[in-house]
């Protein structure tokens, strides 16, 4: 049974099932059973997916309409290439961020929530990366028209560095800091 694998792996390794990182329970919280933990984590990832889906769907809808504007045909080869990359990354981000819902529909009731959680986690991470690429390419497309030349690329580079710092580096830093604190207590 799938929940047996959760109980065994988390009980023996004290690691979370989706990311494999060390789990700590604050002293003022009651410990969760493995089933409660996987249900909570599933609900959390579904809520996070809803937020990300909304953003990528709005952006993707905007991108699809751009090709039908009069100015689009006046853009150069570089801008058309950026547009194609942007639309493809937006479509793949949409697919990644909606996939957990489809997986849940197909596998609901099959007692596979731990496997679904792991796959949904990976799809969310991939979808968020693709959404950042889509946003960066969208900015490049817009800024290349508004502020031609190197300035547009530098601005987009700065924004993408901010995405990398706030979406990836900061959470990883917080995770490491928490692990160091937990190791110091243990």
C-alpha positions as a Markdown table, in Angstrom:
| # | Residue | x | y | z |
|---|---|---|---|---|
| 1 | Unk | 0.0 | 0.0 | 0.0 |
| 2 | Unk | 1.3 | 3.5 | -0.8 |
| 3 | Unk | 0.8 | 4.9 | 2.6 |
| 4 | Unk | 2.9 | 2.1 | 4.1 |
| 5 | Unk | 5.8 | 3.4 | 2.0 |
| 6 | Unk | 5.3 | 6.9 | 3.5 |
| 7 | Unk | 5.1 | 5.6 | 7.0 |
| 8 | Unk | 8.2 | 3.5 | 6.6 |
| 9 | Unk | 10.3 | 6.0 | 4.8 |
| 10 | Unk | 9.4 | 9.1 | 6.9 |
| 11 | Unk | 9.4 | 7.2 | 10.1 |
| 12 | Unk | 12.9 | 5.8 | 9.5 |
| 13 | Unk | 14.5 | 8.7 | 7.8 |
| 14 | Unk | 12.6 | 11.7 | 9.2 |
| 15 | Unk | 12.5 | 13.2 | 5.7 |
| 16 | Unk | 9.6 | 14.7 | 3.8 |
| 17 | Unk | 8.3 | 12.6 | 1.0 |
| 18 | Unk | 8.3 | 15.3 | -1.7 |
| 19 | Unk | 11.7 | 16.9 | -1.4 |
| 20 | Unk | 13.6 | 14.5 | 0.8 |
| 21 | Unk | 14.8 | 17.2 | 3.1 |
| 22 | Unk | 15.0 | 16.9 | 6.9 |
| 23 | Unk | 11.7 | 17.4 | 8.7 |
| 24 | Unk | 11.5 | 19.0 | 12.1 |
| 25 | Unk | 8.3 | 19.4 | 14.2 |
| 26 | Unk | 8.2 | 22.6 | 16.3 |
| 27 | Unk | 7.8 | 21.7 | 20.0 |
| 28 | Unk | 4.4 | 23.4 | 20.3 |
| 29 | Unk | 2.9 | 21.4 | 17.4 |
| 30 | Unk | 1.4 | 17.9 | 17.7 |
| 31 | Unk | 3.2 | 15.4 | 15.4 |
| 32 | Unk | 1.3 | 14.4 | 12.3 |
| 33 | Unk | 0.7 | 10.9 | 11.2 |
| 34 | Unk | 2.2 | 10.1 | 7.8 |
| 35 | Unk | -1.2 | 10.1 | 6.2 |
| 36 | Unk | -2.0 | 13.5 | 7.7 |
| 37 | Unk | 1.3 | 14.8 | 6.5 |
| 38 | Unk | 0.9 | 13.7 | 2.9 |
| 39 | Unk | -2.7 | 15.0 | 2.9 |
| 40 | Unk | -1.6 | 18.4 | 4.3 |
| 41 | Unk | 1.3 | 18.6 | 1.8 |
| 42 | Unk | -1.0 | 17.6 | -1.1 |
| 43 | Unk | -3.5 | 20.4 | -0.1 |
| 44 | Unk | -0.6 | 22.9 | 0.1 |
| 45 | Unk | 0.7 | 22.0 | -3.3 |
| 46 | Unk | -2.7 | 22.2 | -4.8 |
| 47 | Unk | -3.2 | 25.7 | -3.3 |
| 48 | Unk | 0.2 | 26.8 | -4.6 |
| 49 | Unk | -0.7 | 25.4 | -8.0 |
| 50 | Unk | -3.8 | 27.5 | -8.2 |
| 51 | Unk | -1.8 | 30.7 | -7.6 |
| 52 | Unk | 0.8 | 29.8 | -10.2 |
| 53 | Unk | -1.8 | 28.6 | -12.8 |
| 54 | Unk | -3.6 | 31.9 | -12.6 |
| 55 | Unk | -0.5 | 33.9 | -13.3 |
| 56 | Unk | 0.7 | 31.7 | -16.2 |
| 57 | Unk | -2.7 | 31.5 | -17.8 |
| 58 | Unk | -3.2 | 35.3 | -17.8 |
| 59 | Unk | 0.3 | 35.8 | -19.3 |
| 60 | Unk | -0.2 | 33.0 | -21.8 |
| 61 | Unk | -3.5 | 34.5 | -23.0 |
| 62 | Unk | -1.8 | 37.9 | -23.4 |
| 63 | Unk | 1.0 | 36.2 | -25.4 |
| 64 | Unk | -1.4 | 34.5 | -27.8 |
| 65 | Unk | -3.1 | 37.8 | -28.7 |
| 66 | Unk | 0.2 | 39.5 | -29.5 |
| 67 | Unk | 0.6 | 37.8 | -32.8 |
| 68 | Unk | -2.6 | 39.3 | -34.0 |
| 69 | Unk | -1.7 | 42.9 | -33.5 |
| 70 | Unk | -0.6 | 45.1 | -36.4 |
| 71 | Unk | 2.7 | 46.0 | -34.8 |
| 72 | Unk | 3.7 | 42.3 | -34.6 |
| 73 | Unk | 4.3 | 42.0 | -38.3 |
| 74 | Unk | 6.7 | 44.9 | -38.2 |
| 75 | Unk | 9.0 | 43.2 | -35.6 |
| 76 | Unk | 12.3 | 41.9 | -36.7 |
| 77 | Unk | 13.6 | 38.3 | -36.8 |
| 78 | Unk | 15.1 | 38.6 | -33.3 |
| 79 | Unk | 11.7 | 39.7 | -31.8 |
| 80 | Unk | 9.9 | 36.9 | -33.7 |
| 81 | Unk | 12.3 | 34.3 | -32.3 |
| 82 | Unk | 11.9 | 35.7 | -28.8 |
| 83 | Unk | 8.1 | 35.6 | -29.2 |
| 84 | Unk | 8.2 | 31.9 | -30.3 |
| 85 | Unk | 10.4 | 31.0 | -27.4 |
| 86 | Unk | 8.1 | 32.9 | -25.1 |
| 87 | Unk | 4.9 | 31.2 | -26.4 |
| 88 | Unk | 6.5 | 27.7 | -26.2 |
| 89 | Unk | 7.8 | 28.3 | -22.6 |
| 90 | Unk | 4.4 | 29.7 | -21.6 |
| 91 | Unk | 2.6 | 26.7 | -23.1 |
| 92 | Unk | 5.0 | 24.2 | -21.4 |
| 93 | Unk | 4.7 | 26.1 | -18.1 |
| 94 | Unk | 0.9 | 25.9 | -18.3 |
| 95 | Unk | 1.1 | 22.2 | -19.0 |
| 96 | Unk | 3.4 | 21.6 | -16.0 |
| 97 | Unk | 1.3 | 23.7 | -13.6 |
| 98 | Unk | -2.0 | 22.1 | -14.7 |
| 99 | Unk | -0.6 | 18.5 | -14.8 |
| 100 | Unk | -1.0 | 17.9 | -11.0 |
| 101 | Unk | -4.8 | 18.4 | -11.4 |
| 102 | Unk | -5.0 | 15.9 | -14.2 |
| 103 | Unk | -2.8 | 13.4 | -12.3 |
| 104 | Unk | -5.1 | 13.8 | -9.3 |
| 105 | Unk | -8.2 | 13.2 | -11.4 |
| 106 | Unk | -6.7 | 10.0 | -13.0 |
| 107 | Unk | -5.3 | 8.6 | -9.8 |
| 108 | Unk | -7.8 | 9.8 | -7.2 |
| 109 | Unk | -8.8 | 6.9 | -4.9 |
| 110 | Unk | -5.9 | 4.7 | -5.9 |
| 111 | Unk | -3.9 | 5.3 | -2.7 |
| 112 | Unk | -1.0 | 6.8 | -4.5 |
| 113 | Unk | -1.0 | 10.3 | -2.9 |
| 114 | Unk | 2.7 | 10.0 | -1.9 |
| 115 | Unk | 3.7 | 9.3 | -5.5 |
| 116 | Unk | 1.3 | 12.0 | -6.8 |
| 117 | Unk | 2.8 | 14.5 | -4.3 |
| 118 | Unk | 6.4 | 13.8 | -5.4 |
| 119 | Unk | 5.5 | 14.2 | -9.1 |
| 120 | Unk | 3.4 | 17.3 | -8.4 |
| 121 | Unk | 6.3 | 18.8 | -6.5 |
| 122 | Unk | 8.7 | 18.2 | -9.5 |
| 123 | Unk | 6.1 | 19.5 | -12.0 |
| 124 | Unk | 5.6 | 22.7 | -9.9 |
| 125 | Unk | 9.3 | 23.3 | -9.8 |
| 126 | Unk | 9.6 | 22.8 | -13.5 |
| 127 | Unk | 6.5 | 25.0 | -14.2 |
| 128 | Unk | 7.8 | 27.8 | -12.0 |
| 129 | Unk | 11.2 | 27.7 | -13.8 |
| 130 | Unk | 9.3 | 27.8 | -17.2 |
| 131 | Unk | 7.1 | 30.6 | -15.9 |
| 132 | Unk | 10.2 | 32.7 | -15.0 |
| 133 | Unk | 11.6 | 32.1 | -18.5 |
| 134 | Unk | 8.3 | 33.1 | -20.0 |
| 135 | Unk | 8.2 | 36.3 | -17.9 |
| 136 | Unk | 11.8 | 37.1 | -18.8 |
| 137 | Unk | 11.2 | 36.5 | -22.5 |
| 138 | Unk | 8.0 | 38.6 | -22.4 |
| 139 | Unk | 10.0 | 41.4 | -20.8 |
| 140 | Unk | 12.7 | 41.1 | -23.4 |
| 141 | Unk | 10.1 | 41.2 | -26.2 |
| 142 | Unk | 8.4 | 44.3 | -24.7 |
| 143 | Unk | 11.5 | 46.2 | -23.6 |
| 144 | Unk | 13.3 | 45.4 | -26.9 |
| 145 | Unk | 10.6 | 47.4 | -28.7 |
| 146 | Unk | 10.4 | 50.2 | -26.1 |
| 147 | Unk | 14.1 | 50.5 | -25.2 |
| 148 | Unk | 16.1 | 49.1 | -28.1 |
| 149 | Unk | 19.6 | 47.8 | -27.7 |
| 150 | Unk | 21.7 | 46.7 | -24.8 |
| 151 | Unk | 19.6 | 48.6 | -22.1 |
| 152 | Unk | 16.7 | 46.2 | -22.7 |
| 153 | Unk | 18.8 | 43.2 | -22.3 |
| 154 | Unk | 20.5 | 44.6 | -19.1 |
| 155 | Unk | 17.1 | 45.4 | -17.6 |
| 156 | Unk | 15.8 | 41.9 | -18.4 |
| 157 | Unk | 19.0 | 40.4 | -17.0 |
| 158 | Unk | 18.5 | 42.3 | -13.7 |
| 159 | Unk | 14.9 | 41.2 | -13.4 |
| 160 | Unk | 15.9 | 37.6 | -14.1 |
| 161 | Unk | 18.6 | 37.8 | -11.4 |
| 162 | Unk | 15.9 | 39.0 | -9.0 |
| 163 | Unk | 13.7 | 36.0 | -10.0 |
| 164 | Unk | 16.6 | 33.6 | -9.4 |
| 165 | Unk | 17.3 | 35.2 | -6.0 |
| 166 | Unk | 13.8 | 35.5 | -4.7 |
| 167 | Unk | 12.3 | 32.3 | -6.2 |
| 168 | Unk | 15.3 | 29.9 | -5.8 |
| 169 | Unk | 18.3 | 31.3 | -3.8 |
| 170 | Unk | 16.3 | 32.7 | -0.9 |
| 171 | Unk | 14.3 | 29.5 | -0.3 |
| 172 | Unk | 17.4 | 27.4 | -0.5 |
| 173 | Unk | 19.2 | 29.7 | 1.9 |
| 174 | Unk | 16.3 | 29.6 | 4.3 |
| 175 | Unk | 16.3 | 25.8 | 4.1 |
| 176 | Unk | 20.0 | 25.5 | 4.8 |
| 177 | Unk | 19.8 | 28.0 | 7.7 |
| 178 | Unk | 16.9 | 26.0 | 9.2 |
| 179 | Unk | 18.9 | 22.7 | 8.8 |
| 180 | Unk | 21.9 | 24.3 | 10.5 |
| 181 | Unk | 19.7 | 25.4 | 13.4 |
| 182 | Unk | 18.1 | 22.0 | 13.7 |
| 183 | Unk | 21.5 | 20.3 | 13.7 |
| 184 | Unk | 22.7 | 22.7 | 16.4 |
| 185 | Unk | 19.8 | 21.7 | 18.6 |
| 186 | Unk | 20.1 | 18.0 | 17.9 |
